[in-house]
Amino acid sequence: MRAWRSFTICRCGVRGAGLGWASGVGRSGAIVGPTLGGVLLAQQLPLREDFLIFAIPAAVAAAAMLVFALASARTRVPVAVASALE
């Protein structure tokens, strides 16, 4: 349902920029993740520390999504009002 709202609220250029950024960040993670995993395995750290190191970016991403959700909940415009403004 939220994807449908993005078509009614966001302009095409904004959606395209968001998809481009998401794709770029995902590709960067696909490069950095295995590289960092290889470095960590080469250092022969305990597996517990390896998993904790990989959990840090996930925790940061979860915190960022929480902050974004709370910020957008305060400034949310009802769909009826948004369609009336156009």
N, C-alpha and C positions, 0 to 999 in steps of 0.2 A: 504494500500500500504506500510506503514511503517513496518508492521509485515513481509512482504515479504523481505524487505531490511535486517532485522535482521538475516534472514536465510543466506543471502549471505555475510554479513559483520562479524557477531559475531560467535565465535566458540560455540560448543554445551555446553561446560563447563561454559562459561560466561553467556549464556542464562539461564542455569539451576540455577546458583548462583543468578542471578537477580530475577528469579521467586521465589526462596526460600526466599530471603530477602523480597520481596513484600508480600508473603504469611505470613511471620512472623510478619511484621509490621501491616498488616491487622488484624491478630488475636489479636495482642496486643491492637490495637484500639478497637476491639470488646469487650475486657475485660475492658479496662480503661474507655471507653465512658459511658456505663451504670452505672458504679461505680461512676464516677464523677457526672453524672446526679443525682443519688440518694443523694449524699452528698450535691449538690447544692439545691436540693428540700428540704432536711432536714433543711438547714440553712434558708429557707424561704426568699431568696433573690427575688427581683422583676424579672419578666420574662425577661425584657430587659437586665439586667445584666447577667442572665443565658445564653441568646443567644450570647451576646458579648464574654463571656468566651469561649463558644464553637466555636466561629468564629476565635479565635486567632490561633489554630492549622491549620485551613483551610487557613488562610492568610499566615502563615509561609510556608505551603506546596506549595501554589501558587507562592510565591516568590522564593522558591527553584526550582520549575519547570521552571520559567522564567530565572533564572540564568543558569540553565543547558541548556536550549534551546539556549540562547545567546552564551554560551561557545562552544556548539557543532556546532553552525552555523559557527563559525570562523574556526574550525578545520575539517570541513566536507570534506571527500574525495569522489570524484565522483565514482559512482558504476563501471563505465568502468575501472577506474584506480585501484580500489580495486580488481576487478577480474583479472586484469593483474598482480597484485603483487603476487597473489597466485600461 
